[in-house]
Structures are given as structure tokens and as C-alpha cells.
Amino acid sequence: VLTSRGKDIYHVGIYALNPKNGTLLWKVDFPNRNQTGQYVALSLTATDKAVYASQFNRGSPQKVNALSISNGKLLWNTLVNMNIANNFIRSPSTIVGNNVLYSYTSNTGLFALNVNNGTHLWDESNVYQLQPSQDRLYVTHANSSDLCQLDPTTGKSQWCKFPIQTGYPIKAVSDQTTLYIASTAGVSALQKDNGKISWVYKGNTSGAALMEIYGLSLDY
């Protein structure tokens, strides 16, 4: 699934290709301007069931569409009252994890929707970045060197760790009991039930560690 120019300069096209031979399966056009002529930023992600497209603009509400991965037909859409007052929409992103759809911009915050029907679950302002990992959600906040673990379905904070420099984006993996996160200090292992640090591997202090998503390989 990819985005490219739509039917004209006023639209963005979402294209779904056959991965075996590159043939076009379906295409859907989205307007890149709202009714007042403001630019609309499109962010999307895909699962084996649907393509989720979030549309951000300086006005409100924002819009989210879920399209069938097989044919591009609309499964559901919803409007979200997120007010984007700044002229520049920073880092719009749409992520699916833990059966929750997260849409956010780093200068506004995020909202969480039920991935199956678009029902609003919760929202939070001042979120700078986020990453779902297994059964939890991890976020950092603007102007704060923190890392917080949230419940994915309620958004309630379970613990926050100060100070921690995660880098951008967050690089972390987890199992049932432990979160392994790369930072400017190396790699830290945090207990998921309380956020306490079990161990830290400092490594080469000349640069931040990067962690492979399915392992603990380090790249300096």
C-alpha cells in the first residue's frame, strides 16, 4: 500500500499493489485540501484486514477512514475533535497495535480508536511520540525527558520514568515482564509492572543505540 498523486493536483491517491507482480489491485482518492482550502496531511497504516487513513488539517474535526485491504471499500469512518492550531502539522502518524488505532501529531497529541469500528476510546494532549509494544503503549511528552507506560484501551498511565532520553523515534521491544529500550545511554531493561530499571548496558557513549525490532542487536 502506498500514496502517490491522485486523479488531479487536488487529491492524493492510495494505491494497493499485488506484492507478487506489482499489478494494481485498487485505488482510492482523498482530497488534499479541506473546504476552506487548507492543506490536509494524510497518514496511513495497513494490517491484513484494512488500510487506515487519518486526515489532519489545521481546523477541526480530523477524519479517519478504514478501507478494506482486499478491495478498498469503506469499512467505517469517524470524525475526531482534535484542534490543530499551529500552522505546521508535525509528524502526523497512524499506528495500529493492541487492537487499537492510534493517530497523532507531535505538536498536538493523540487519539485512540477501536480498530474494528472507529469508536473513540481516549485521547491525550502533549504527546511527542509513541510506540505500542506487545500489550502496552509507551509514550513520551513534549518538553519532558520522560517515558510513560499506558494501558492501550483506557490511556491511563501505569508509570513514568524520569529522566530518560529515548531518541526519536522510540526504539523498544518487550516480553511479558520486561521492556528493553534503546537510549542515548545505551540499552535499559525496565520492569513492566513498575518501571524500575533491572540493568543498563552503556556500550559506546559516542552515539545513541538503535535496536532491531525482533532482537537486541545494537548499531552505533
C-alpha positions as YAML, in Angstrom:
chain: A
units: angstrom
residues:
- id: 1
  name: VAL
  ca: [0.00, 0.00, 0.00]
- id: 2
  name: LEU
  ca: [1.41, 3.40, -0.96]
- id: 3
  name: THR
  ca: [0.42, 7.02, -1.56]
- id: 4
  name: SER
  ca: [1.07, 8.96, -4.74]
- id: 5
  name: ARG
  ca: [-0.59, 11.66, -6.82]
- id: 6
  name: GLY
  ca: [-4.33, 11.25, -7.15]
- id: 7
  name: LYS
  ca: [-6.65, 11.94, -10.04]
- id: 8
  name: ASP
  ca: [-5.54, 15.61, -10.08]
- id: 9
  name: ILE
  ca: [-3.41, 18.06, -8.08]
- id: 10
  name: TYR
  ca: [-6.19, 18.41, -5.50]
- id: 11
  name: HIS
  ca: [-6.15, 14.75, -4.49]
- id: 12
  name: VAL
  ca: [-3.79, 12.15, -3.01]
- id: 13
  name: GLY
  ca: [-4.18, 8.57, -4.19]
- id: 14
  name: ILE
  ca: [-3.90, 5.46, -2.02]
- id: 15
  name: TYR
  ca: [-2.73, 2.54, -4.16]
- id: 16
  name: ALA
  ca: [-2.78, -1.15, -3.25]
- id: 17
  name: LEU
  ca: [-0.48, -3.38, -5.30]
- id: 18
  name: ASN
  ca: [-0.21, -7.14, -5.67]
- id: 19
  name: PRO
  ca: [3.10, -7.96, -3.90]
- id: 20
  name: LYS
  ca: [3.88, -10.83, -6.28]
- id: 21
  name: ASN
  ca: [3.70, -8.98, -9.58]
- id: 22
  name: GLY
  ca: [3.08, -5.27, -8.81]
- id: 23
  name: THR
  ca: [-0.29, -5.07, -10.54]
- id: 24
  name: LEU
  ca: [-2.78, -2.52, -9.22]
- id: 25
  name: LEU
  ca: [-5.47, -4.08, -7.02]
- id: 26
  name: TRP
  ca: [-7.37, -0.89, -6.19]
- id: 27
  name: LYS
  ca: [-7.00, 2.88, -5.84]
- id: 28
  name: VAL
  ca: [-8.87, 5.45, -3.74]
- id: 29
  name: ASP
  ca: [-8.55, 9.26, -3.99]
- id: 30
  name: PHE
  ca: [-8.57, 11.59, -0.98]
- id: 31
  name: PRO
  ca: [-8.74, 15.41, -1.23]
- id: 32
  name: ASN
  ca: [-5.55, 17.19, -0.11]
- id: 33
  name: ARG
  ca: [-7.44, 20.41, 0.77]
- id: 34
  name: ASN
  ca: [-10.38, 20.93, 3.11]
- id: 35
  name: GLN
  ca: [-13.45, 23.08, 2.37]
- id: 36
  name: THR
  ca: [-11.62, 26.28, 3.35]
- id: 37
  name: GLY
  ca: [-8.61, 25.46, 1.15]
- id: 38
  name: GLN
  ca: [-6.28, 24.42, 3.97]
- id: 39
  name: TYR
  ca: [-3.76, 21.66, 3.34]
- id: 40
  name: VAL
  ca: [-4.76, 18.19, 4.56]
- id: 41
  name: ALA
  ca: [-1.96, 15.86, 5.72]
- id: 42
  name: LEU
  ca: [-2.65, 12.18, 5.07]
- id: 43
  name: SER
  ca: [-1.14, 9.48, 7.28]
- id: 44
  name: LEU
  ca: [-1.87, 5.79, 6.83]
- id: 45
  name: THR
  ca: [-1.02, 2.31, 8.01]
- id: 46
  name: ALA
  ca: [-2.24, -1.15, 6.99]
- id: 47
  name: THR
  ca: [-2.96, -4.53, 8.54]
- id: 48
  name: ASP
  ca: [-4.03, -7.79, 6.95]
- id: 49
  name: LYS
  ca: [-7.65, -6.58, 7.21]
- id: 50
  name: ALA
  ca: [-7.72, -2.88, 6.47]
- id: 51
  name: VAL
  ca: [-5.92, 0.29, 5.44]
- id: 52
  name: TYR
  ca: [-6.39, 3.09, 7.98]
- id: 53
  name: ALA
  ca: [-6.05, 6.65, 6.68]
- id: 54
  name: SER
  ca: [-6.02, 9.66, 9.02]
- id: 55
  name: GLN
  ca: [-6.58, 13.14, 7.59]
- id: 56
  name: PHE
  ca: [-5.14, 16.07, 9.57]
- id: 57
  name: ASN
  ca: [-5.75, 19.77, 8.95]
- id: 58
  name: ARG
  ca: [-5.49, 22.99, 10.95]
- id: 59
  name: GLY
  ca: [-9.20, 23.02, 11.58]
- id: 60
  name: SER
  ca: [-11.34, 20.53, 13.46]
- id: 61
  name: PRO
  ca: [-12.58, 17.83, 13.35]
- id: 62
  name: GLN
  ca: [-10.00, 15.43, 11.96]
- id: 63
  name: LYS
  ca: [-11.14, 12.40, 9.94]
- id: 64
  name: VAL
  ca: [-10.19, 8.70, 9.96]
- id: 65
  name: ASN
  ca: [-11.21, 6.18, 7.27]
- id: 66
  name: ALA
  ca: [-10.87, 2.40, 7.35]
- id: 67
  name: LEU
  ca: [-10.72, 0.74, 3.91]
- id: 68
  name: SER
  ca: [-10.89, -2.97, 3.15]
- id: 69
  name: ILE
  ca: [-7.41, -4.28, 2.35]
- id: 70
  name: SER
  ca: [-8.86, -6.57, -0.34]
- id: 71
  name: ASN
  ca: [-10.87, -4.08, -2.41]
- id: 72
  name: GLY
  ca: [-10.55, -0.56, -0.91]
- id: 73
  name: LYS
  ca: [-14.23, -0.36, 0.07]
- id: 74
  name: LEU
  ca: [-15.04, 1.86, 3.04]
- id: 75
  name: LEU
  ca: [-15.47, -0.15, 6.25]
- id: 76
  name: TRP
  ca: [-16.02, 2.80, 8.59]
- id: 77
  name: ASN
  ca: [-15.13, 6.44, 9.06]
- id: 78
  name: THR
  ca: [-15.21, 8.76, 12.04]
- id: 79
  name: LEU
  ca: [-14.58, 12.38, 12.98]
- id: 80
  name: VAL
  ca: [-12.32, 13.33, 15.89]
- id: 81
  name: ASN
  ca: [-12.31, 16.70, 17.65]
- id: 82
  name: MET
  ca: [-8.56, 17.37, 17.73]
- id: 83
  name: ASN
  ca: [-7.83, 21.07, 17.31]
- id: 84
  name: ILE
  ca: [-4.59, 21.76, 15.44]
- id: 85
  name: ALA
  ca: [-3.91, 25.46, 15.93]
- id: 86
  name: ASN
  ca: [-0.30, 25.61, 14.67]
- id: 87
  name: ASN
  ca: [0.44, 26.39, 11.03]
- id: 88
  name: PHE
  ca: [2.69, 23.33, 10.67]
- id: 89
  name: ILE
  ca: [1.44, 19.81, 11.42]
- id: 90
  name: ARG
  ca: [4.48, 18.00, 12.81]
- id: 91
  name: SER
  ca: [4.99, 14.27, 12.20]
- id: 92
  name: PRO
  ca: [1.44, 13.03, 11.56]
- id: 93
  name: SER
  ca: [1.33, 9.30, 12.17]
- id: 94
  name: THR
  ca: [-1.16, 6.44, 12.29]
- id: 95
  name: ILE
  ca: [-0.25, 3.21, 14.09]
- id: 96
  name: VAL
  ca: [-2.18, 0.03, 14.91]
- id: 97
  name: GLY
  ca: [-1.31, -2.07, 17.96]
- id: 98
  name: ASN
  ca: [-3.14, -3.99, 20.69]
- id: 99
  name: ASN
  ca: [-6.36, -3.81, 18.60]
- id: 100
  name: VAL
  ca: [-6.23, -0.02, 18.95]
- id: 101
  name: LEU
  ca: [-5.73, 2.59, 16.23]
- id: 102
  name: TYR
  ca: [-3.52, 5.49, 17.33]
- id: 103
  name: SER
  ca: [-3.39, 8.73, 15.33]
- id: 104
  name: TYR
  ca: [-1.28, 11.65, 16.45]
- id: 105
  name: THR
  ca: [0.87, 14.63, 15.59]
- id: 106
  name: SER
  ca: [3.89, 15.54, 17.71]
- id: 107
  name: ASN
  ca: [2.64, 19.12, 18.22]
- id: 108
  name: THR
  ca: [-0.95, 18.28, 19.20]
- id: 109
  name: GLY
  ca: [-1.35, 14.90, 20.91]
- id: 110
  name: LEU
  ca: [-3.05, 11.64, 20.05]
- id: 111
  name: PHE
  ca: [-6.41, 9.95, 19.94]
- id: 112
  name: ALA
  ca: [-7.11, 6.22, 20.24]
- id: 113
  name: LEU
  ca: [-9.90, 4.42, 18.38]
- id: 114
  name: ASN
  ca: [-11.28, 0.90, 18.37]
- id: 115
  name: VAL
  ca: [-9.66, -0.60, 15.28]
- id: 116
  name: ASN
  ca: [-12.78, -2.61, 14.37]
- id: 117
  name: ASN
  ca: [-15.42, 0.13, 14.29]
- id: 118
  name: GLY
  ca: [-13.74, 3.51, 14.88]
- id: 119
  name: THR
  ca: [-15.26, 4.05, 18.32]
- id: 120
  name: HIS
  ca: [-13.38, 6.72, 20.32]
- id: 121
  name: LEU
  ca: [-11.52, 5.18, 23.28]
- id: 122
  name: TRP
  ca: [-9.46, 8.05, 24.70]
- id: 123
  name: ASP
  ca: [-7.20, 10.96, 23.82]
- id: 124
  name: GLU
  ca: [-4.24, 12.78, 25.35]
- id: 125
  name: SER
  ca: [-2.62, 16.11, 24.57]
- id: 126
  name: ASN
  ca: [1.08, 16.96, 24.65]
- id: 127
  name: VAL
  ca: [2.26, 13.53, 23.41]
- id: 128
  name: TYR
  ca: [5.51, 13.81, 21.47]
- id: 129
  name: GLN
  ca: [5.93, 10.21, 20.27]
- id: 130
  name: LEU
  ca: [4.53, 6.76, 20.92]
- id: 131
  name: GLN
  ca: [5.13, 3.08, 20.30]
- id: 132
  name: PRO
  ca: [2.88, 0.09, 21.02]
- id: 133
  name: SER
  ca: [4.79, -2.94, 22.25]
- id: 134
  name: GLN
  ca: [3.07, -6.23, 22.99]
- id: 135
  name: ASP
  ca: [0.28, -5.46, 25.50]
- id: 136
  name: ARG
  ca: [1.25, -1.88, 26.44]
- id: 137
  name: LEU
  ca: [1.68, 1.56, 24.91]
- id: 138
  name: TYR
  ca: [4.75, 3.72, 25.51]
- id: 139
  name: VAL
  ca: [4.75, 7.48, 25.06]
- id: 140
  name: THR
  ca: [6.97, 10.49, 25.65]
- id: 141
  name: HIS
  ca: [5.72, 14.02, 26.17]
- id: 142
  name: ALA
  ca: [6.77, 17.33, 24.65]
- id: 143
  name: ASN
  ca: [9.32, 19.32, 26.68]
- id: 144
  name: SER
  ca: [9.79, 16.45, 29.12]
- id: 145
  name: SER
  ca: [12.50, 13.76, 29.27]
- id: 146
  name: ASP
  ca: [10.12, 11.01, 30.29]
- id: 147
  name: LEU
  ca: [8.89, 7.60, 29.21]
- id: 148
  name: CYS
  ca: [5.40, 6.52, 30.30]
- id: 149
  name: GLN
  ca: [3.65, 3.16, 30.07]
- id: 150
  name: LEU
  ca: [-0.07, 3.41, 29.31]
- id: 151
  name: ASP
  ca: [-2.95, 0.98, 29.21]
- id: 152
  name: PRO
  ca: [-3.83, 0.78, 25.47]
- id: 153
  name: THR
  ca: [-7.62, 0.65, 25.90]
- id: 154
  name: THR
  ca: [-8.02, 3.34, 28.58]
- id: 155
  name: GLY
  ca: [-4.95, 5.56, 28.10]
- id: 156
  name: LYS
  ca: [-4.31, 5.56, 31.86]
- id: 157
  name: SER
  ca: [-0.69, 5.98, 32.88]
- id: 158
  name: GLN
  ca: [0.74, 2.98, 34.76]
- id: 159
  name: TRP
  ca: [4.15, 4.54, 35.43]
- id: 160
  name: CYS
  ca: [6.52, 7.21, 34.14]
- id: 161
  name: LYS
  ca: [10.30, 7.15, 34.18]
- id: 162
  name: PHE
  ca: [12.36, 10.36, 34.59]
- id: 163
  name: PRO
  ca: [14.74, 11.30, 33.13]
- id: 164
  name: ILE
  ca: [15.21, 9.16, 30.06]
- id: 165
  name: GLN
  ca: [16.42, 10.11, 26.59]
- id: 166
  name: THR
  ca: [14.73, 7.71, 24.16]
- id: 167
  name: GLY
  ca: [15.78, 9.33, 20.92]
- id: 168
  name: TYR
  ca: [13.34, 9.76, 18.04]
- id: 169
  name: PRO
  ca: [11.55, 7.53, 17.24]
- id: 170
  name: ILE
  ca: [11.29, 5.27, 20.29]
- id: 171
  name: LYS
  ca: [13.23, 2.04, 19.79]
- id: 172
  name: ALA
  ca: [11.96, -0.64, 22.15]
- id: 173
  name: VAL
  ca: [10.86, -4.27, 22.38]
- id: 174
  name: SER
  ca: [9.19, -6.13, 25.24]
- id: 175
  name: ASP
  ca: [8.20, -9.52, 26.54]
- id: 176
  name: GLN
  ca: [5.72, -10.44, 29.29]
- id: 177
  name: THR
  ca: [7.74, -8.87, 32.11]
- id: 178
  name: THR
  ca: [10.42, -6.56, 30.68]
- id: 179
  name: LEU
  ca: [10.73, -3.55, 28.37]
- id: 180
  name: TYR
  ca: [14.08, -3.22, 26.57]
- id: 181
  name: ILE
  ca: [14.62, 0.32, 25.34]
- id: 182
  name: ALA
  ca: [17.45, 1.99, 23.46]
- id: 183
  name: SER
  ca: [18.52, 5.47, 24.57]
- id: 184
  name: THR
  ca: [21.45, 7.84, 24.47]
- id: 185
  name: ALA
  ca: [22.84, 5.89, 27.45]
- id: 186
  name: GLY
  ca: [22.75, 2.52, 25.66]
- id: 187
  name: VAL
  ca: [20.08, -0.10, 26.37]
- id: 188
  name: SER
  ca: [17.98, -0.29, 29.54]
- id: 189
  name: ALA
  ca: [15.80, -3.14, 30.81]
- id: 190
  name: LEU
  ca: [12.73, -1.85, 32.68]
- id: 191
  name: GLN
  ca: [10.26, -3.91, 34.70]
- id: 192
  name: LYS
  ca: [6.84, -3.53, 33.09]
- id: 193
  name: ASP
  ca: [4.89, -3.69, 36.35]
- id: 194
  name: ASN
  ca: [6.60, -0.67, 37.95]
- id: 195
  name: GLY
  ca: [9.15, 0.86, 35.52]
- id: 196
  name: LYS
  ca: [12.14, 0.07, 37.72]
- id: 197
  name: ILE
  ca: [15.44, -0.46, 35.89]
- id: 198
  name: SER
  ca: [16.78, -4.02, 36.07]
- id: 199
  name: TRP
  ca: [20.01, -3.34, 34.17]
- id: 200
  name: VAL
  ca: [21.68, -0.89, 31.80]
- id: 201
  name: TYR
  ca: [24.17, -1.65, 29.04]
- id: 202
  name: LYS
  ca: [26.04, 1.60, 28.38]
- id: 203
  name: GLY
  ca: [28.12, 0.47, 25.41]
- id: 204
  name: ASN
  ca: [29.67, 3.11, 23.19]
- id: 205
  name: THR
  ca: [28.71, 6.52, 24.59]
- id: 206
  name: SER
  ca: [29.50, 8.38, 21.35]
- id: 207
  name: GLY
  ca: [26.03, 7.77, 19.90]
- id: 208
  name: ALA
  ca: [22.55, 6.52, 20.70]
- id: 209
  name: ALA
  ca: [21.81, 2.81, 20.42]
- id: 210
  name: LEU
  ca: [19.42, 1.51, 17.78]
- id: 211
  name: MET
  ca: [17.59, -1.73, 18.50]
- id: 212
  name: GLU
  ca: [16.32, -4.22, 15.96]
- id: 213
  name: ILE
  ca: [12.62, -4.77, 16.35]
- id: 214
  name: TYR
  ca: [12.89, -8.54, 16.84]
- id: 215
  name: GLY
  ca: [16.14, -8.65, 18.76]
- id: 216
  name: LEU
  ca: [18.68, -6.82, 20.82]
- id: 217
  name: SER
  ca: [21.27, -6.02, 18.18]
- id: 218
  name: LEU
  ca: [22.98, -2.67, 18.65]
- id: 219
  name: ASP
  ca: [24.06, -0.27, 15.95]
- id: 220
  name: TYR
  ca: [26.29, 2.68, 16.81]
...
